[in-house]
Amino acid sequence: MAWVVDSCVVLDIALDDPLFASASAKCLQHALKDGLFLCPVTQIEIAPCFNGDMRHIRAFASLIGTQLTMDWLPVDTEHALKAWHAHILQKKKGEEKRRPVADVLIGAFALRAGGLITRNKKHFAALYPSLKILEP
């Protein structure tokens, strides 16, 4: 099973976050044997940290052991459509708060990969109850 790494975990390490960098790095090191991927949406979310330069994103991804080779597929779109629809229905009932669409997309991508490494377990578990989640 491969793991998709959420933007927050990548940024913890890239920005050397005093609270989360160490735990996030250790978590990735532990999961490295299973394979680590960055979703195309994550690549976009972290771009400002790398001056919007894909070469820098590729270099950092390599440094932390993540791959950028897993493409977005139509099945990812199908999963995201269903999750976003369910979220909007709950929101209209007043049962859900605002959620970034990026989380919906990253979660859909991670569902196909097998799991997600994130510090936002609650957000993703609500969208994708069957998604395996690893927290740093």
Backbone as CSV, one residue per row, in Angstrom:
resi,resn,N_x,N_y,N_z,CA_x,CA_y,CA_z,C_x,C_y,C_z
1,MET,0.843,-1.181,0.000,0.000,0.000,0.000,0.890,1.248,0.000
2,ALA,0.605,2.162,-0.860,1.336,3.428,-0.921,0.603,4.482,-0.097
3,TRP,1.346,5.498,0.280,0.786,6.604,1.046,0.883,7.893,0.245
4,VAL,-0.171,8.672,0.272,-0.158,10.020,-0.282,0.141,10.951,0.891
5,VAL,1.033,11.889,0.677,1.449,12.807,1.738,0.699,14.121,1.566
6,ASP,-0.014,14.517,2.603,-0.798,15.750,2.576,0.130,16.964,2.613
7,SER,-0.378,18.058,2.103,0.371,19.316,2.016,0.919,19.758,3.362
8,CYS,0.136,19.624,4.417,0.577,20.102,5.732,1.835,19.381,6.190
9,VAL,1.949,18.109,5.885,3.110,17.319,6.293,4.347,17.747,5.497
10,VAL,4.175,17.964,4.209,5.284,18.433,3.379,5.759,19.793,3.875
11,LEU,4.823,20.682,4.149,5.184,22.029,4.601,5.802,22.029,5.997
12,ASP,5.381,21.087,6.854,6.017,20.963,8.166,7.529,20.814,8.003
13,ILE,7.909,19.949,7.071,9.324,19.655,6.864,10.003,20.779,6.091
14,ALA,9.384,21.228,5.023,9.989,22.266,4.179,10.230,23.559,4.946
15,LEU,9.309,23.892,5.847,9.414,25.142,6.607,10.063,24.931,7.980
16,ASP,10.479,23.690,8.242,11.098,23.335,9.522,10.246,23.818,10.693
17,ASP,8.970,23.470,10.638,8.024,23.865,11.680,8.506,23.367,13.041
18,PRO,8.630,24.257,14.016,9.163,23.852,15.326,8.288,22.834,16.066
19,LEU,7.005,22.814,15.790,6.108,21.875,16.473,5.953,20.547,15.742
20,PHE,5.988,20.577,14.417,5.604,19.389,13.662,6.671,18.789,12.745
21,ALA,7.745,19.502,12.447,8.723,19.021,11.455,9.314,17.666,11.819
22,SER,9.725,17.504,13.030,10.374,16.254,13.444,9.424,15.062,13.344
23,ALA,8.234,15.216,13.880,7.256,14.116,13.835,6.860,13.790,12.399
24,SER,6.691,14.813,11.575,6.320,14.576,10.170,7.436,13.853,9.428
25,ALA,8.684,14.262,9.651,9.822,13.613,8.994,9.951,12.156,9.438
26,LYS,9.773,11.890,10.711,9.855,10.518,11.219,8.741,9.653,10.640
27,CYS,7.570,10.222,10.519,6.431,9.491,9.957,6.711,9.100,8.506
28,LEU,7.239,10.041,7.728,7.556,9.736,6.329,8.643,8.683,6.247
29,GLN,9.632,8.793,7.091,10.719,7.811,7.090,10.169,6.415,7.386
30,HIS,9.252,6.324,8.335,8.640,5.048,8.698,7.817,4.469,7.533
31,ALA,7.105,5.319,6.811,6.207,4.865,5.736,6.906,4.738,4.379
32,LEU,8.146,5.161,4.294,8.875,5.186,3.024,8.890,3.830,2.326
33,LYS,8.993,2.764,3.092,9.060,1.418,2.501,7.804,1.058,1.714
34,ASP,6.679,1.695,2.043,5.412,1.425,1.348,5.248,2.251,0.077
35,GLY,6.039,3.303,-0.055,5.925,4.217,-1.190,5.182,5.476,-0.776
36,LEU,5.742,6.622,-1.150,5.161,7.916,-0.821,4.939,8.718,-2.101
37,PHE,3.776,9.330,-2.205,3.430,10.114,-3.385,2.882,11.479,-2.987
38,LEU,3.086,12.440,-3.871,2.451,13.753,-3.728,1.390,13.873,-4.811
39,CYS,0.178,14.150,-4.387,-0.935,14.389,-5.295,-0.661,15.661,-6.103
40,PRO,-1.111,15.726,-7.339,-0.955,16.966,-8.101,-1.538,18.183,-7.373
41,VAL,-2.600,18.003,-6.613,-3.198,19.109,-5.859,-2.243,19.570,-4.763
42,THR,-1.593,18.635,-4.105,-0.606,18.979,-3.084,0.541,19.766,-3.698
43,GLN,0.972,19.347,-4.867,2.060,20.053,-5.546,1.681,21.520,-5.771
44,ILE,0.439,21.751,-6.106,-0.041,23.125,-6.311,-0.115,23.860,-4.973
45,GLU,-0.627,23.187,-3.946,-0.750,23.843,-2.641,0.602,24.249,-2.055
46,ILE,1.627,23.441,-2.268,2.940,23.755,-1.690,3.777,24.668,-2.580
47,ALA,3.326,24.931,-3.787,4.098,25.719,-4.755,4.603,27.058,-4.213
48,PRO,3.809,27.824,-3.459,4.334,29.100,-2.965,5.597,28.962,-2.115
49,CYS,5.722,27.861,-1.395,6.906,27.613,-0.574,8.156,27.410,-1.436
50,PHE,7.947,27.050,-2.694,9.046,26.761,-3.618,9.075,27.756,-4.779
51,ASN,8.585,28.955,-4.518,8.558,30.035,-5.519,7.849,29.644,-6.810
52,GLY,6.896,28.736,-6.697,6.135,28.314,-7.871,6.973,27.587,-8.915
53,ASP,8.118,27.057,-8.510,9.060,26.434,-9.445,9.008,24.908,-9.300
54,MET,8.540,24.237,-10.331,8.388,22.792,-10.297,9.719,22.082,-10.099
55,ARG,10.799,22.670,-10.568,12.116,22.048,-10.360,12.434,21.945,-8.868
56,HIS,12.080,22.980,-8.123,12.325,22.966,-6.680,11.406,21.969,-5.977
57,ILE,10.188,21.880,-6.439,9.252,20.895,-5.869,9.771,19.483,-6.126
58,ARG,10.215,19.217,-7.357,10.763,17.890,-7.675,11.971,17.558,-6.800
59,ALA,12.850,18.518,-6.630,14.057,18.293,-5.833,13.694,17.999,-4.378
60,PHE,12.771,18.770,-3.817,12.381,18.547,-2.433,11.646,17.218,-2.286
61,ALA,10.782,16.909,-3.232,10.060,15.630,-3.204,11.055,14.471,-3.174
62,SER,12.077,14.562,-3.989,13.110,13.527,-4.020,13.848,13.459,-2.687
63,LEU,14.151,14.599,-2.127,14.873,14.680,-0.855,14.110,13.976,0.271
64,ILE,12.795,14.111,0.295,12.005,13.494,1.367,11.457,12.121,0.978
65,GLY,11.829,11.643,-0.208,11.462,10.286,-0.610,10.094,10.135,-1.226
66,THR,9.483,11.229,-1.654,8.166,11.138,-2.279,8.300,11.169,-3.798
67,GLN,7.347,10.549,-4.448,7.328,10.496,-5.905,6.206,11.372,-6.446
68,LEU,6.395,11.834,-7.658,5.387,12.661,-8.337,4.820,11.926,-9.550
69,THR,5.025,10.631,-9.622,4.715,9.871,-10.832,3.298,9.318,-10.905
70,MET,2.535,9.443,-9.866,1.172,8.914,-9.864,0.227,9.972,-10.438
71,ASP,-0.385,9.661,-11.550,-1.261,10.614,-12.231,-2.680,10.586,-11.673
72,TRP,-3.347,11.704,-11.854,-4.778,11.808,-11.525,-5.544,10.980,-12.551
73,LEU,-6.473,10.156,-12.096,-7.262,9.305,-12.992,-8.747,9.634,-12.873
74,PRO,-9.534,9.214,-13.866,-10.983,9.460,-13.796,-11.634,8.906,-12.521
75,VAL,-11.145,7.797,-12.000,-11.721,7.247,-10.774,-11.513,8.211,-9.602
76,ASP,-10.413,8.964,-9.608,-10.187,9.967,-8.566,-11.256,11.053,-8.647
77,THR,-11.577,11.451,-9.862,-12.625,12.447,-10.064,-13.962,11.915,-9.559
78,GLU,-14.256,10.647,-9.847,-15.518,10.055,-9.390,-15.611,10.058,-7.863
79,HIS,-14.535,9.664,-7.199,-14.533,9.675,-5.729,-14.718,11.094,-5.194
80,ALA,-14.019,12.044,-5.803,-14.105,13.440,-5.355,-15.504,14.006,-5.565
81,LEU,-16.118,13.690,-6.700,-17.481,14.172,-6.970,-18.456,13.708,-5.896
82,LYS,-18.378,12.435,-5.547,-19.283,11.882,-4.534,-19.040,12.506,-3.168
83,ALA,-17.779,12.646,-2.802,-17.458,13.218,-1.490,-17.875,14.684,-1.398
84,TRP,-17.627,15.442,-2.471,-17.998,16.864,-2.457,-19.513,17.018,-2.404
85,HIS,-20.223,16.191,-3.156,-21.692,16.235,-3.146,-22.217,15.945,-1.739
86,ALA,-21.693,14.911,-1.105,-22.127,14.562,0.250,-21.805,15.694,1.228
87,HIS,-20.642,16.299,1.070,-20.258,17.412,1.939,-21.231,18.585,1.782
88,ILE,-21.568,18.936,0.555,-22.470,20.066,0.302,-23.864,19.778,0.869
89,LEU,-24.334,18.543,0.729,-25.635,18.191,1.310,-25.617,18.364,2.825
90,GLN,-24.546,17.927,3.482,-24.432,18.085,4.932,-24.320,19.554,5.314
91,LYS,-23.605,20.311,4.514,-23.439,21.740,4.781,-24.787,22.468,4.699
92,LYS,-25.599,22.113,3.719,-26.916,22.734,3.576,-27.821,22.440,4.764
93,LYS,-27.597,21.297,5.394,-28.362,20.933,6.583,-27.788,21.575,7.841
94,GLY,-26.666,22.273,7.684,-26.017,22.894,8.824,-25.166,21.934,9.638
95,GLU,-24.904,20.761,9.076,-24.160,19.734,9.811,-22.670,19.731,9.496
96,GLU,-22.253,20.478,8.531,-20.843,20.522,8.143,-20.382,21.961,8.068
97,LYS,-19.124,22.156,8.379,-18.523,23.472,8.240,-17.835,23.558,6.886
98,ARG,-17.257,24.696,6.638,-16.537,24.924,5.389,-15.362,23.953,5.288
99,ARG,-15.146,23.418,4.105,-14.026,22.515,3.870,-13.401,22.866,2.532
100,PRO,-12.092,22.999,2.493,-11.453,23.310,1.205,-11.639,22.177,0.204
101,VAL,-11.912,22.525,-1.012,-12.079,21.513,-2.053,-10.773,20.744,-2.258
102,ALA,-9.643,21.355,-1.934,-8.357,20.651,-2.055,-8.352,19.382,-1.207
103,ASP,-8.948,19.428,-0.010,-9.012,18.228,0.831,-9.821,17.123,0.156
104,VAL,-10.877,17.500,-0.511,-11.702,16.525,-1.227,-10.881,15.859,-2.320
105,LEU,-10.116,16.648,-3.046,-9.314,16.121,-4.151,-8.157,15.262,-3.650
106,ILE,-7.455,15.722,-2.639,-6.329,14.958,-2.097,-6.829,13.642,-1.501
107,GLY,-7.944,13.683,-0.804,-8.521,12.468,-0.233,-8.918,11.458,-1.291
108,ALA,-9.487,11.925,-2.384,-9.874,11.022,-3.472,-8.645,10.347,-4.066
109,PHE,-7.601,11.105,-4.247,-6.341,10.580,-4.779,-5.760,9.537,-3.814
110,ALA,-5.792,9.840,-2.529,-5.251,8.942,-1.511,-6.062,7.658,-1.393
111,LEU,-7.347,7.752,-1.657,-8.214,6.576,-1.590,-7.735,5.509,-2.563
112,ARG,-7.371,5.927,-3.758,-6.872,4.981,-4.759,-5.489,4.467,-4.392
113,ALA,-4.665,5.321,-3.815,-3.298,4.931,-3.470,-3.282,3.928,-2.321
114,GLY,-4.198,4.088,-1.399,-4.254,3.180,-0.270,-4.288,3.868,1.069
115,GLY,-3.714,5.065,1.167,-3.724,5.748,2.446,-3.209,7.173,2.349
116,LEU,-3.373,7.907,3.441,-2.993,9.313,3.494,-2.231,9.586,4.782
117,ILE,-1.145,10.345,4.656,-0.412,10.828,5.819,-0.776,12.295,5.980
118,THR,-1.410,12.620,7.105,-1.890,13.984,7.338,-2.004,14.269,8.823
119,ARG,-1.969,15.548,9.166,-2.289,15.973,10.531,-3.761,16.346,10.635
120,ASN,-4.498,16.236,9.559,-5.915,16.633,9.526,-6.829,15.409,9.412
121,LYS,-6.605,14.457,10.270,-7.349,13.196,10.201,-8.860,13.414,10.217
122,LYS,-9.321,14.268,11.103,-10.760,14.495,11.262,-11.407,14.956,9.953
123,HIS,-10.754,15.879,9.242,-11.295,16.379,7.975,-11.443,15.255,6.956
124,PHE,-10.382,14.490,6.795,-10.378,13.458,5.761,-11.242,12.267,6.127
125,ALA,-11.272,11.890,7.392,-12.091,10.755,7.820,-13.577,11.037,7.616
126,ALA,-13.983,12.292,7.772,-15.381,12.645,7.540,-15.746,12.515,6.064
127,LEU,-14.803,12.847,5.196,-15.049,12.759,3.749,-14.945,11.334,3.227
128,TYR,-13.971,10.607,3.749,-13.655,9.264,3.244,-13.480,8.299,4.420
129,PRO,-14.579,7.794,4.966,-14.498,6.939,6.151,-13.643,5.681,5.970
130,SER,-13.531,5.171,4.758,-12.726,3.953,4.547,-11.254,4.228,4.290
131,LEU,-10.877,5.497,4.205,-9.492,5.861,3.917,-8.591,5.558,5.117
132,LYS,-7.488,4.857,4.863,-6.494,4.619,5.905,-5.714,5.898,6.099
133,ILE,-5.593,6.319,7.340,-4.924,7.583,7.646,-3.825,7.340,8.678
134,LEU,-2.665,7.878,8.377,-1.529,7.824,9.278,-1.213,9.243,9.707
135,GLU,-1.140,9.439,11.021,-0.840,10.775,11.564,0.584,10.820,12.093
136,PRO,1.295,11.903,11.780,2.648,12.053,12.350,2.592,12.178,13.872
